[in-house]
Every structure is written in C-alpha cells, then in structure tokens.
Amino acid sequence: MTFRPEHELHKRRFSRNLGLGLTLAAFVVLVFALTVVKVKRGDPMQGFDHTFQSEPAPQEDSE
C-alpha cells in the first residue's frame, strides 16, 4: 500500500495552523503570567457576587 504524496495545499494549511497555534499558545502564556503577577503582588481581589459590600477606600499618605 503506497501513500499519495502530500499536496501543496496541505503544506500551506499546516504552516498557517502552526502559526495560529503558536499565537494561541503565546496568548495563553501571557494571560497566565499576568495572573501569576497579580496574585503574587497581593492586590485586593473581589469577585462580583451581586451583593453590596461596603469597603473603606484606601487612604493616601498626606505627607
């Protein structure tokens, strides 16, 4: 059983798919890195749970 040679269209499609895959992977890495940085900085994170939560505004130093 012999395989037919790969058509030129498939080669071009593979290069486009590879480029799109690498772009998607770069986006995922960027979002993950931003998440890690935000968590490590310890910024106050508050979810939106449809309830009112009164929190005092952060005070600025007036020196």
C-alpha positions in Angstrom: 0.0 0.0 0.0 1.5 3.3 -1.0 0.6 6.7 0.2 -0.1 9.6 -2.2 2.4 12.5 -2.0 1.2 15.4 0.2 -0.5 18.1 -1.8 1.0 21.7 -1.7 -2.3 23.0 -0.2 -1.8 20.8 2.8 1.7 22.2 3.4 0.4 25.7 3.3 -2.5 24.9 5.6 -0.1 23.2 8.1 2.1 26.4 8.2 -1.0 28.5 8.9 -2.3 26.2 11.5 1.2 26.1 13.2 1.3 29.9 13.2 -2.2 30.1 14.7 -1.3 27.5 17.3 1.8 29.4 18.3 -0.1 32.6 18.6 -2.8 31.0 20.7 -0.1 29.4 23.0 1.6 32.8 23.4 -1.7 34.4 24.4 -2.3 31.6 27.0 1.2 32.2 28.4 0.6 35.9 28.6 -2.7 35.5 30.5 -1.1 33.0 32.8 1.9 35.3 33.5 -0.4 38.3 34.2 -2.4 36.2 36.6 0.6 35.0 38.5 2.0 38.5 38.8 -1.4 39.8 40.1 -1.7 37.0 42.6 1.9 37.5 43.9 1.5 41.2 44.2 -1.3 40.7 46.7 -3.7 43.2 45.2 -7.1 43.1 46.8 -9.3 40.9 44.6 -13.1 41.0 44.9 -15.5 38.9 43.0 -18.8 40.2 41.7 -21.4 38.2 43.6 -24.4 40.6 43.2 -24.3 41.8 46.8 -23.3 45.1 48.2 -20.1 45.2 50.2 -19.0 48.4 51.8 -15.3 48.6 52.0 -13.4 51.7 53.1 -11.5 53.5 50.4 -7.7 53.1 50.6 -6.1 56.0 52.4 -3.4 58.0 50.8 -0.4 59.3 52.7 -0.6 63.1 53.1 3.0 63.8 53.9 
